[in-house]
Amino acid sequence: MDLFEYQGKQYFARYDIPTSPGGVADSVGEAIEQAKAAGFPAVVKAQVQVGGRGKAGGIRLVNNEQEAKEAAEFILGLDIKGHVVKRLWIEHASDIKKEYYASFTLDRNAKLHLAMVSAKGGVDIEEVADTDPEAIKRLHINPIDGISYDQALELAKSAGIDQEALEGVADVLVKLYECYTLGDADLAEINPLILTPQGKVHALDAKVTLDDAAAFRHPEWEVFKGVSELDGRERLAKEKHLNYIGLEGSVGIIANGAGLAMSTLDVVNQVGGTAANFLDLGGGAGADVMSAALEVINTDDRVEVVLVNIFGGITRCDEVAKGIVDALSSVEMRSPIVIRLDGTNADEGRRILADADLRGVIIEKTMIGAAKRAVEIVDEGASK
Amino acid sequence: MSIFVDENTKVIVQGLTGSQGKFHGLRNKAYGTKVVGGVTPGKGGTDVEGVPVFDSVQDAVAATGATASFIVVPPKFAPEAILEAAAAGIGFIVCITEYIPAKDEAMVFNVLRRNYPGTRLLGPNCPGILSPGKCNIGITSGDIALAGGPVGIVSRSGTLTYQALNELSLKGVGQTTCVGIGGDPVPGTTFIDCLAAFEQDPETKAVLMFGEIGGSDEEKAAAFIKENVTKPVVSYIAGVTAPPGKKMGHAGAIVSGGMGTAQAKMDALAEAGVHVARNPTEAGEIMVDIVKGL
């Protein structure tokens, strides 16, 4: 789960990482109140999960109530690369002497945690990595050992952090590591991490991605849920506990297993179609899950044909077939369904479908055959 | 021959008394795998359809001489179960558990690497290992495999592993061993581990490798193949059409910062002399041709 900046800052606060005092506003009136509470000059920041919001006009410095009002009116509802701003974060403007960068993530290659620190913060770090890789210092951390204050200090020194900021940066690094590990974040990133003229070091932004698998030990994550930027289809799928990602094409995809689902997208593409979504039923899906999947796909206007690709392992094809029959008795499908069943109890599954004699359901024997048939149906629709 | 397991491998099932553990443990036993015991704390002395249950892995190993463990427990308990097995001297651990937090997975991997270098972990979040006719540990349906070799299979995704087995079996091409390494960010066993073992195995004549987007394990495998693998390798990479920044089901399957794209992996493999197929069916067809020519 990706957190918004304000949520990331709230999460940082749990681990004592210094941030600017501020608050959230969903309306112009609230924005004015928050700006007054933070104290002028204040910064009004769009809360969207996309980069480049500054360039898009989503961040404004305001010196009084009137400016706060104008900024909030402008930013609320602003479309930043397809993300419409619904919420603002308003904090007291910080005086900035220097901007640094700090992050922790997993290095899958080394199978160790990775700290990255740079004295060149405040800009796109991937650009720094491209143009000036030496400016980013890296340290691998074995999870058994963790990172000590002395190691953090050394890392900050090697990255060229200014003398007066060294202790502050080292302190933030140790706390950010706790946030990353104890806080079960896949990514904990501060860009920029600033040094003020008064010699204080603190986080001016927060980018945190939480590891959904660890939710069972973080009841405090409840407050972050329900505000993430899912589209309508994705929200419904989440309610149904389906692994779903909305895309732009016309072939609705349902498969069991992430690899097979990805592969189905690829094959549809190879035979000239485009997928409307990625949907993995997961392992051992029964009739109810299949039925929920069809329901979700059916809400998507883009879908002109549904392609169901099942290779039964734990998942039993007879169960899948029953789910399709069940679903079609209660849901009026807007588009035809092409089905490929293989693996555990495939014959039985195909028989159940054949016996039910369902309108608009086509059975194909192979994955490629099914993909071709689905794309033909889309093309026939287009030529009509 | 087979890799990592064979007809003599004695297996215990951690979590045998749970519904999943019972179903798959007994299914593996019915396949012919030597399932010699189960472990559930507090249930020692009981049995599951004749398979004795022990309180700890240590007890189970002492009583049965087990060398492998099949872990089927919820994510909360899986890390501890893996370390318990390693501490009891188990040399080969298969963990199918999905949704283990990444921090726990990284910790377990590093504890094994540092303290139990002789223990191999397969998974977590993998379908397991199947050596047709000899041993099946995990959740793969044994009837889609064909004994007798000559192909070794290694795959990151579960259902694509089945697809791979199916593509070969339907065309009458058998397998030596089929290993599902799992789609998590910190897998215990990698492509390279399996490729090295297949290269050493005299009965394996060719390798079918199914990868997917995310990470750089396929690129590393390509470099390894170039230097160390003399047998023909056919590969397929899933996720060519996956959009960046979206996790495609597996925690590890994500294209981020331009890293881990399918195209980069395919290019690296092709450059290493691997036959790169565009889909699982094509991969199967290429492999059938290779086997015919052996």
Interface residues (C-beta under 8 A of the other chain):
Chain A: L106 R108 N109 K111 L112 H113 E126 N142 P143 I144 T181 D184 D186 D211 D212 A213 A214 F216 R217 N243 I245 L247 A255 N256 G257 A258 G259 L260 A261 M262 S263 L265 D266 V267 V268 N269 Q270 A275 F278 D280 G283 F311 G312 G313 I314 D342 G343 T344 T366 M367 I368
Chain B: P75 K76 E98 Y99 I100 P101 A102 K103 D104 A106 M107 F109 N110 V111 R113 R114 P127 I139 T140 S141 I144 S155 R156 S157 G158 T159 L160 T161 Y162 Q163 N166 G183 P185 V186 F210 E212 I213 G215 S216 D217 K220 Y236 A238 G239 V240 T241 A242 P243 K246 M248 G249 H250 A251 G252 A253 G257 G258 A262 R278 N279 P280 T281
